[in-house]
């Protein structure tokens, strides 16, 4: 092992919210590695002015989707030409595999860390597709932080919940393995009712728990459900995801079986990613007994040894319930799992960081950067140039005086509200306070600047005052903001981190109007036809859709000197304007005239690229 300390830049989208697993992973480098780390957080704000010369290593963290808009075209160019060794941490590797390969080659990635099993390395990352790649290593999606390793194991205290679970419903295009998260929740909700078990099980987004609330939830659970982390469908080209997303946008009631039969029946279980979630380690550290679907789990945990195994066909459900009821059995299994996963230190972040340092010793033979760089100067420049207020401080991240600090304090206050009293706005503010405030300002500017937008809002308010059915106001505002993105993109005046063009396509037979995005700069084509305008005005449009799937699942655009806004377009990158459609159906003439005027005006002078 060399004593030399490298200067390592970490690029991440972390903003201080969301799951603790992201924060713990990021901090593990600083806390346990011998090298010096510099964090460019919310890297969407970076531009071509960033100086990469001082760094020996540039590490792109796994919350940055490599083909996505998180890194601007200008920043990608700077990374590609930087002398530093480029390192990529990869997750969610079931999507756009070949496009990811292409971006890795363009950036010159030399070392990559993957959640894919070693036997599948060549399938996912062939050497001929990524000539720069020198080393590829399998890691876990997360490890155990010191704070959890230090928790005293208590399996004897009374716990109010017999079976607990929190997850989210996964997109259909992840295959059978992705649907396991919903399946295990639904089956055990029924089993708990039938057998008198106290259960708290949900896959709803509004019920997700983070931070202290998640830790307390685990402390309250005797047993915790789980499934493999990964997917049984690997979409190498992105075609499966795009096809599924577009079909579901137009046919929202389509079930999983129908979607699988149409688009990926022959791909399911052909290539599989099956690893272990960080939540397994968190549950083990807090003394929970694991109840898991059968799976590989990256070889880390095994049925009957570390968890009560549930067959995917539920043929052994009687035995599973008996074991869950057997408190002595559960206590012994929880102790054994804690001893082997947590107390051993084998899967802790300190062990991971030592191993990571050894990998860097192999691939970074010496200093690459030039000049000196202090942490004070780096974070001071980040604060002045792009308002990065989140900085590492001791064993955590601290928020400097800024609007982000105000948002953080507001979020903490709102988190204290009982979940039953949280409305849609409060829930959104808790999960993304800066984004909600920024989009609120964008809506205000939109209505102030153009009377046609105000006309749509006036029609909406008339329906609300008349106690007639109307969409939720936040859903309508979401639609209007995304429609404005299409309009300004077609005018080529949208300042985005990722170049794309938008064309209109009118499917006359189905009366569907679709805005289709294409990657890269270019001339805007596919204008709104006279036929489409007539259909809008006559109330014949059945669906209004934005298909951005060929570019990314989201759009990142500038909304001020220091502010960038992220607009998600569904997990597959296809967005349907449901609130606008509802309003259009109720008042086709007024809304149709307004939409025709707004959308037909979306052809104009050139797009401003982001700096």
C-alpha positions, 0 to 999 in steps of 0.5 A, a space after each residue: 500500500 502506498 502512503 501517497 494521498 490522492 485528490 479525488 473529485 466525486 460528482 453526485 446529485 445528492 441534495 441532502 434529502 432521500 434515503 440515508 444509504 446515498 449519504 452514507 455511501 458518499 461519506 464513507 470515502 471521506 471517513 474511511 479512505 486515506 485519500 482526500 475527497 472533494 464533493 461536487 454535489 448537485 452536479 447538475 449545476 456544474 458548467 464548462 468553467 469547472 477546473 479539473 486539473 488539480 484532481 488525480 481521480 474523478 469519480 462519478 457516483 451511481 446517482 448520476 445516470 450516465 446517459 442522462 441530463 445530470 452532467 451537461 454536455 460541456 462538463 462531459 467534454 471537460 471530463 473526457 479531456 481531463 488527465 485524471 483517472 475516471 472512475 464510475 460507480 454503476 447501479 440500475 444497470 438493467 436499462 440502456 446498457 449499450 448507451 451506458 457503454 457508449 457514454 463510458 467510452 466517450 468519458 474515458 472511464 478506466 475503472 468501474 464498480 458494478 452490481 452485476 455478478 462477475 460472471 456477467 461482466 463481459 455481457 454488460 461491459 465488453 472490452 470492445 465497447 469500452 476501450 478505455 476500461 482497465 478494471 471492472 469490479 463487483 460491489 454491493 449497492 450499499 454497506 453498513 455505516 459505523 453508526 449502525 455497526 455500533 448499535 447494541 443488538 436487542 432482540 428481546 424487547 417487545 416490538 409492536 409490528 410482527 411484519 413490516 415492509 416499505 418499498 415502491 412499485 417498480 416499473 413493469 419493464 424490470 420483469 418478474 423480479 421487479 414485480 416481486 416487491 408488489 407481490 410480497 406486499 400484497 400476499 403478506 397483507 392478506 396473510 397477516 389478516 388471516 393469521 392475526 399478525 400485526 402488520 405495517 406493509 406498503 409500497 405507496 410512495 406517500 408511505 416511504 420513510 427516511 432517516 430517523 423515521 425509517 430507523 424507528 420503523 425497523 426498531 418497531 418490527 420483529 420481522 421485515 420482508 424483502 426481495 432481491 435487488 435488481 431485475 430479471 429483464 435487462 434492456 440492452 438497447 432501451 427499446 423495451 423501456 421505451 415501448 412499455 412506457 409509451 404503451 402504458 401512457 396511452 393504455 394506463 389500465 394495461 396489466 403486467 401480464 399484458 405488457 410482458 406478453 407484448 414487449 419482453 416475454 422472451 427476455 425475462 430471466 434470460 439475463 438477471 441482476 440479483 443482489 442484496 439491498 442495503 435495507 437488508 443490512 439495516 434490518 439486520 443491524 437493528 435486530 429484525 428477522 428477515 423474511 425474503 423471497 428466494 433469490 441469489 442476493 449476490 451470495 451474501 445471504 442464504 435461506 434458512 441461515 440468514 432469512 426465512 425463505 419464501 418460495 416465489 410460488 408461495 407453496 411453503 407459506 404455511 411453514 413461513 407463517 409458523 416460523 414468523 410466529 415462533 419468536 424464539 426461532 426468530 430471535 436466534 436467526 436475528 442473532 446469527 444474521 447480525 453476527 455474520 453480516 454486521 458484527 463481523 465487519 465484513 460488510 461495513 463501509 470501513 472494510 469497503 473503503 480499505 478495499 477501494 483504496 487497494 483498487 486505486 493503488 492498482 490503477 492510479 500509479 501516481 499523481 495526475 493532477 497539477 497544482 494545489 487545492 485546499 478544501 476551503 478554496 474548493 467549497 468556497 468557489 462552489 458556493 460562490 459560482 453555483 451556490 453549493 451549500 451542502 458541504 462535508 463537515 466532520 462525519 456528516 454534511 452541513 448546509 451553509 447559510 442559503 435558500 437551501 438551509 431555509 428549505 432544509 429547516 422547513 422540510 424538518 418541520 414538515 416531517 413532524 406532521 403526522 402522516 395522516 395530516 400531510 396533503 400532496 403539497 406537504 409531501 412534495 415539500 418534504 421530499 423536494 423542497 427546493 424543486 417545489 419552490 423553484 417550480 412555483 416561481 416558474 408557474 408564477 412567471 408563466 402566468 405573468 408572461 402569457 395571457 393564454 396560460 392564464 386563460 387555461 387557469 381561469 377555465 380551471 378556477 371556474 370549474 372549481 367554483 362551480 363545484 364541478 369535477 376538476 383535476 388537482 391544482 398541482 397536477 394541472 400546474 405540472 402539466 402546464 410547466 411541461 407543456 411550456 418546456 415543449 414549447 420553448 424546446 421547439 423554439 430552441 430557447 430552452 437552456 438545458 443541460 442535455 441537447 434535444 429536439 422535439 417534433 410533433 406527431 399526430 396519430 389521426 386514427 387514434 386521435 393522439 397528439 405526441 411530442 417526440 424528443 430526439 437526442 442531440 442538437 438539430 433543426 426542429 421539425 415535425 410542426 403541429 399540422 393543420 389537421 392536428 390543430 383542427 382536431 384540438 379545436 374540435 375536441 377530438 384529441 383523446 390523449 396528449 403525450 410527451 415521449 422523451 424516452 429516447 433522451 432520458 426520463 427527465 429534463 434538467 433546465 436552467 431557471 436562473 443564474 444558480 438554479 436548475 430545475 429537474 422535471 421527471 417524465 415518469 420512470 420510462 420517460 413518457 409523460 401523459 398530460 392527464 390533468 389537461 386532458 380532463 380539463 379539455 374534455 370538460 371545456 373542449 372549445 376554450 381549452 382546445 383554442 388555448 392549446 392550439 394557440 400555445 403549441 402552434 406558437 412553439 416554432 421560432 428562433 434558435 435554442 440557447 445551449 447551457 454554458 
